[in-house]
Amino acid sequence: MIREHPARQARSKFMVGKYEIIAQPIPGSAHMLRYTVFFKGARIGAMASVPTESDCRFLENPPPVPPVKPFQVFYRPGRPKKGSQPPSHADRNLGNSTHEELPAGLAIPAPEKSVD
């Protein structure tokens, strides 16, 4: 069963402070509106929600954005630096000893039981 959509909302025009707002239906949507903001006849932006005067001021004069810093290829955390010597066998096994590497006959203390 194909349902027909109710009549779409008509375009509307209103002012927010010194900014002219034109609300028109978003294509493909039955209820959402696109609010296009104009200042002195020039389009300065559009929003999907009703803009406030603060939003319009932001669209008219956005704050400066710092330039994007490029990725620094020479910073590679976790990798050895160029020209460094590979770690020796003793250095590689220093912090990660396994059960097989323990010397034979080593006494492992049993956990103490507390008497309450």
C-alpha positions in Angstrom: 0.0 0.0 0.0 1.5 3.3 -1.0 0.8 6.3 1.2 0.6 9.7 -0.2 2.5 12.4 1.8 0.4 15.3 3.2 0.8 18.6 1.5 4.3 19.9 1.9 5.0 23.0 3.9 5.2 26.2 1.9 8.2 28.6 1.7 8.2 31.2 4.4 10.3 34.4 4.9 11.0 36.1 8.1 13.6 38.4 9.8 15.9 37.7 12.8 17.4 41.0 13.7 19.1 42.4 10.6 19.2 38.9 8.9 16.6 37.7 6.4 15.7 34.0 6.7 14.0 31.9 4.0 12.6 28.6 5.2 11.9 26.0 2.4 11.3 22.3 2.5 14.3 20.0 2.2 13.9 17.8 -0.9 13.0 14.3 0.0 11.8 15.2 3.5 8.2 15.7 4.5 8.7 17.9 7.6 12.2 19.3 7.7 13.0 22.8 6.5 16.2 24.4 5.3 16.7 27.9 6.7 18.8 30.0 4.3 20.3 33.1 5.9 20.8 36.3 3.9 22.5 39.6 4.9 22.1 42.6 2.7 20.8 40.4 -0.1 23.9 38.1 0.0 23.5 34.4 1.1 25.8 33.8 4.1 24.8 30.2 5.0 22.0 27.7 5.6 20.9 25.6 8.6 18.5 22.7 9.2 17.3 24.3 12.5 15.8 27.7 13.1 18.7 30.1 13.5 19.1 32.5 16.3 20.7 36.0 15.9 23.8 34.6 17.4 23.9 31.8 14.8 23.5 34.4 12.0 26.3 36.5 13.4 28.5 33.4 13.4 27.7 32.7 9.8 28.4 36.3 8.8 31.7 36.6 10.6 33.2 33.2 11.7 36.1 33.1 14.1 39.6 32.5 12.7 40.6 28.9 12.4 44.3 28.1 12.9 46.1 26.4 10.0 46.2 22.6 10.0 49.5 21.2 11.0 50.8 18.5 8.6 51.5 15.0 10.0 55.1 14.8 11.2 56.5 11.6 9.6 59.7 11.8 11.6 57.8 11.2 14.9 57.3 7.5 15.1 56.6 6.5 18.7 57.6 2.9 19.7 60.1 2.5 16.9 63.9 2.8 17.2 65.6 5.8 15.7 67.5 5.4 12.5 71.1 4.2 13.1 70.5 2.8 16.6 71.8 -0.6 17.5 69.2 -3.4 17.9 68.7 -4.5 21.5 70.9 -7.3 22.7 69.4 -10.8 23.6 69.7 -10.0 27.4 67.9 -6.6 27.0 65.0 -8.2 25.0 64.2 -10.8 27.7 64.7 -8.4 30.7 61.1 -7.6 31.6 59.2 -10.6 30.2 60.4 -13.8 31.7 58.2 -16.8 31.3 57.7 -19.9 33.5 60.2 -21.9 31.4 63.0 -19.4 32.0 62.8 -19.8 35.8 65.7 -21.7 37.3 65.0 -25.3 38.4 64.4 -25.9 42.1 63.2 -22.3 42.9 60.8 -22.5 45.8 57.6 -20.5 45.2 56.0 -19.5 48.5 52.4 -20.6 49.1 49.9 -17.9 50.0 49.5 -17.4 53.7 46.1 -18.2 55.2 44.9 -15.7 57.8 43.3 -17.0 61.0 40.3 -15.0 62.0 
